[in-house]
Amino acid sequence: MTKSAIAALGPALLLALAVAPAAALAQAPRDGLAADLPGDGGVLVVGDSLEVLTKPYLQRHLPGVPLTHNAVGGYNSNQIFDLFEESYKPSQSVIVFDAGTNDNPNYPQIVAGNLDAVTKRIGDRCMVVPTIHGLSVGGVGNGGKNRAVRAFAESRPGTQTPNWARVAATRSDLMQPDDLHPTPEGADRRARLIAEGVPAARLDDELRRVTYEQFLPEDDARAIDRLNEYVAAGVTHFILLQRPPYDLARLEQFLSRVAPHVKR
């Protein structure tokens, strides 16, 4: 469990508990609860043939999220940017720019330039940009393109980079014989990676879905049941308000016992 971040909020203290892979305590927003994200919560996904294969599984991993999907096999980053231009609406809150597979790896500036172009259109909206697993050209692999993706993410808060390149490189059982396109199981895994990036992007500076509980049962079993009810409903983060007198050590001990039993 990581060190919890506590922020003053009037007479109470704000503690954020993230139901994430490590069920760790996550940092609360810097200025308390941030303003609502731009848009209405919808997600735009644009991409190439990998995204075509991912599409049938993506909505399953993003239940209840308005999803717009525009992908064409064989498209490079320039063409995928055109798809973005066709499909982008200000009502969308998250942009998944799934590009670079068909770019010449000798020119990573192609994907870098298109990522910058998307940013100019969407402002502070969140982005999800999967790392790239494409074919080598003249012995040049995908390192340059992935460095461009990571540099972009490091320079732009609110950008997530699901590591598809690592999955493709280490899980040959999820790849077709061409070592480029995923099998159905691989496409499902890829969809899950992207879907996990969507709430993570939206939670970079603000909480995606929040529920307030002034009192959780101190009984561990009852607390676990209650938290799991929220998780089943799609809640990803919880805000716990602790009234004076503050006993943060006791609260953290309680959460450390409960968190491993929360389904995720």
VEXDRENGU-36943 format. One record per residue: residue in three letters; x, y, z of N, C-alpha, C in turn. Coordinates in steps of 0.05 Angstrom, whole numbers, plus 5000, padded with zeros to 4 digits. Example, Ala and Ser with C-alpha at 12.3 -4.5 7.8 and 13.67 -1.06 7.14 Angstrom:
residues 2
ALA526448865156524649105156526449345156;SER525749555142527349795143525850015157;
***
This chain:
residues 264
MET501749765000500050005000501850255000;THR501150444982502750684981501850875003;LYS503451065009502851265030500351425021;SER498451445039495951585033496451885032;ALA494852015016494952305014492552425027;ILE492952595046490752715061490553015055;ALA488253105049487953395042485753515060;ALA486253755070484253885087481853955070;LEU479453905081476953975067475054065089;GLY475054325095473354435116473954305142;PRO471954205157472454085183473253795181;ALA473353685156473953405153476553365139;LEU477453115138479853055122478852875099;LEU480152915076479352765052481352545047;LEU480452305045482152075040481151925016;ALA482751894995481851754971482851464972;LEU481051274969481850994968481350894939;ALA483450824925483150734897482750434896;VAL480650344882480350064877481750014851;ALA484249964853486049934830487449664832;PRO489149584812490449324814491849274840;ALA492949474853494249434878492449504902;ALA490049594896488149694917489549884936;ALA491050064924492750244940491250504946;LEU492350644966491250914972492451104951;ALA490651244938491551424916491351714925;GLN492951874911493052164919490552304912;ALA489552454930487152614925487752844907;PRO485752954892486253184875487553414891;ARG489253554877490953764890489253984903;ASP487054054891485354264902482654164911;GLY482653934924480053804931478853684906;LEU476253674904474953564881475153764858;ALA476253674836476653854813473953894799;ALA473954094782471554144766471053914747;ASP468553894738467853674719469653694695;LEU470153454684471653444659470153574636;PRO471653664616470353754592468753524579;GLY466553594567464953394553462953264572;ASP461653054562459552914577460352634585;GLY462852574584463852314592464152114569;GLY463552194545463852014522466751964515;VAL467251744501469951674492469951634462;LEU471951764449472351734420474851554416;VAL474551344400476751154394477251164364;VAL479651224356480451214328482951044325;GLY483150904302485450724299485450574273;ASP487050374272487550214247486249934251;SER487449734237486249464239486349344267;LEU488349424283488449324310485949414326;GLU485149664321482849764334480249644323;VAL480349574297478049434285477549174300;LEU479749034306479548774320478748814349;THR479649044361479049094389476149184394;LYS474949304374472349424377470249244390;PRO469948994381467748824391467948774422;TYR470348824433470648764461470749014479;LEU471049244466471549484482469249574498;GLN466749564487464449664502463949484526;ARG464649224524464349044547465949134570;HIS468349254564470149334586469549624594;LEU467849764580467050034588463950054589;PRO462749894607459849894608458750164615;GLY456750244601455350494607456750744597;VAL459150714584460650944574459850994545;PRO458951234538458351294510460851274493;LEU460851104473463251034457462751084428;THR464551244416464651294387467151164376;HIS466851004355469050844345469350894315;ASN471750954306472351004278475050894272;ALA475250664259477850534254477750404226;VAL479950424212480250314185482850164183;GLY482749914174485149754171487149874152;GLY489749854159491849954142492450254144;TYR490950394160491350684162493850754178;ASN495350964169497551064184496651294202;SER498551414217497751624236496451864223;ASN497451934200496252164186493352114179;GLN492751874169490051804162488251774187;ILE489451664209487951644233487251914245;PHE489052104241488452374250486052484234;ASP485852414208483452484192480952364204;LEU481152114213478851984226478052134251;PHE480052224266479452384290478052634282;GLU478952774262477653024253474752974245;GLU474252744232471552684224469652634247;SER470752514269469052404290469052574316;TYR470952744319471252884345468953084349;LYS467853074373465753264382466553364410;PRO466053624415466753734441465453594464;SER463253444459461953294481463653064491;GLN465652984476467252754484469352834505;SER469752664525471552734547474252604544;VAL474452374531476952214529477352144499;ILE479752174490480452094462482451864463;VAL481851644451483651424447484851444419;PHE487351514418488751544392490551304388;ASP489551104374490850844372492150834345;ALA494550944343495850984317498850904318;GLY500050894295502950854293503750584283;THR501950384284502750114275503650114246;ASN502350264229502950264200504850494192;ASP505850644211507850854205510550724200;ASN512050854182514850764178516450824203;PRO517650614216519050664241521450844239;ASN522350904214524651084211523751374216;TYR521151424218520151694221518151714245;PRO519151694269517351714292516051984295;GLN517152184281515952444282513152454270;ILE512452244255509752234243507652204265;VAL508052004282506051964304506252194324;ALA508752294329509052514348507552764338;GLY507752824313506453064302503453044303;ASN502352804298499452764299498452774328;LEU499952674347499152704375498952994383;ASP500953144374500953434380498553574367;ALA497853484343495553604328492953544343;VAL492753304353490253234368490053414393;THR492253444407492253614431491253894425;LYS492054004403491254274396488254294392;ARG486954074385484054074381482554024407;ILE483653864425482053764447482653914473;GLY484754074474485454224498486254034521;ASP484854064544485653914567484253644569;ARG482853564549481553304550483553074553;CYS482752864565484552634570484952484544;MET487352354543488052184520489051914529;VAL488451714513489551444517491051374491;VAL493651314493495251264470496751004475;PRO495850774464497250524468500050524456;THR501850384469504550354457504250184432;ILE506250194415506050104387507649844383;HIS506349654371507649404362507049374332;GLY509049454316508749444287511049294275;LEU511049264249513149124235515649294232;SER517949154232520449294228520849354198;VAL522349564193522949644165525949684163;GLY527349524147530249544144531649504170;GLY530649334187531949284213531249484235;VAL529649684228528849884248526149804260;GLY526149784287523649694301522049924311;ASN520649884332518650074342519650254364;GLY522150224371523250374394522850674391;GLY523450784367523151074363520251164366;LYS518451014355515651084357514651084386;ASN515550874400514650854428515951064446;ARG518451144440519651364454518051624449;ALA517051654425515451894419512851894434;VAL511651654436509151634452509551694481;ARG511751584492512251634521513051924526;ALA514552034508515352314512512852494511;PHE511052434493508552584492506952554518;ALA506752314529505252274553506552414577;GLU509152414578510552544600510252844599;SER509852954575509553244572506753334575;ARG504853154577502053224576500453084598;PRO499853214621498253084642495652994630;GLY494652774641492052674632492352484608;THR494752384602495252194580496151934592;GLN494851714583495551444591496651294567;THR498551114572499750954551499550654557;PRO497250534553497050244558499250094542;ASN500649914555503049794543502349554526;TRP501149604503500549384484503149274472;ALA505149434468507649334457508849114474;ARG508749144500509848934518508248684516;VAL505548714516503948474514504448324488;ALA504548464466505048344440507748204439;ALA509748324452512448214451512847974469;THR511247954490511647744510509547524510;ARG507347574496505147374496504547294467;SER506247124457505847024429503246874426;ASP502246754448499646614446497346794441;LEU497647054444495547244439495747374411;MET497747284396498247414370497747214347;GLN496747324324496447164300499247094289;PRO499446914270502046834258503547074246;ASP502247284238503647514227505047674248;ASP504647614274505847754296505248054295;LEU502948124284502148404282499348434294;HIS497548254286494748274294494248074317;PRO492548154336491947974358489847764350;THR489947544364487747344362485347454376;PRO483047314375480747414390481347454420;GLU482847264432483547294460485447534464;GLY487247574444489047804446487548064443;ALA485548074425483948314421482348384446;ASP481448174460480048224485481948334506;ARG484348224507486348334526487048624519;ARG487248674493487948944484485749144491;ALA483249054488480949224495481049284525;ARG481749084541481749134570483949334577;LEU486249314564488449504569487549784564;ILE486249824541485350084533483150184552;ALA481350004559479150084577480250164604;GLU482250024614483450104639484750374638;GLY485750444614486950704611485050934611;VAL482450874604480451094603479951204630;PRO479151044650478751164677481351274689;ALA483551144683486151244693486751514682;ALA486151564657486551824645484852034659;ARG482351964663480452154674481052194704;LEU482552014716483152044744485852164749;ASP487252244728489852354732489852604750;ASP487952774746487753014763485053034777;GLU483152854771480552874783479252604784;LEU477352564802476152304806473952264785;ARG473952024773471951964752469251914763;ARG469051724781466551674794466951674824;VAL465251824838465751874866463151804882;THR463551684904461251654922462251744950;TYR460451874964461151974991459951785012;GLU461651715031460851555054461851685079;GLN460151795096461151905121461851675141;PHE460451455138461051235156461050965141;LEU463350835143463450555134463250385159;PRO461950155158461849985182464649915191;GLU465149915217467749835226468249535225;ASP466049395223466249105219467349045192;ASP469648905190470948865164469148735144;ALA467748525151466048385132463948555120;ARG462548715137460448895127461649115109;ALA464049215116465349415100466049305072;ILE467149065072467948935047465448895029;ASP463248805041460848765025459949035013;ARG459949245029459049505019460849604997;LEU463449585000465249674980464949514954;ASN464549254956464149094933461549154918;GLU459549244933457049334919457649574901;TYR459249754911459949994895461549914871;VAL463549734875465149644852463449514831;ALA461549354839459849214820458149414804;ALA457649644816456149854802457850034784;GLY460549984784462350134767463950344780;VAL463650374807465250584821468150504822;THR469850694816472750634815474250764839;HIS473150974851474451104873472451174895;PHE473351174919471651234942472851464957;ILE471151644967472051864984470951805012;LEU472651795031471951745059472352005075;LEU470252095088470452335104470752245134;GLN472952335146473452265174473052515191;ARG471252505210470652725227472552725251;PRO472952965262474652975287473452805309;PRO475052695327477952705327479152505306;TYR481252595293482452435271484152205282;ASP483651975272485251745280486051605253;LEU487951745240488751655213490151385213;ALA491651325234493051075236491050845237;ARG488950885253486950675255485450645228;LEU484850865215483450855190485150705169;GLU487750765168489450635148489650335154;GLN489750265180489849985187487349845178;PHE485049975182482549865173482449825143;LEU483350025128483350015099485249805089;SER487549775102489549575093488449295097;ARG486649255116485448995120483348945099;VAL481849145093479449125076480249105046;ALA482149275038482649315009483349054994;PRO484848875005485448624990483048454983;HIS480748504997478348344992476348484974;VAL477048724964475248864946475748754918;LYS473648674905473948554878474648774858;ARG476348704838477148904819478048764793;
***
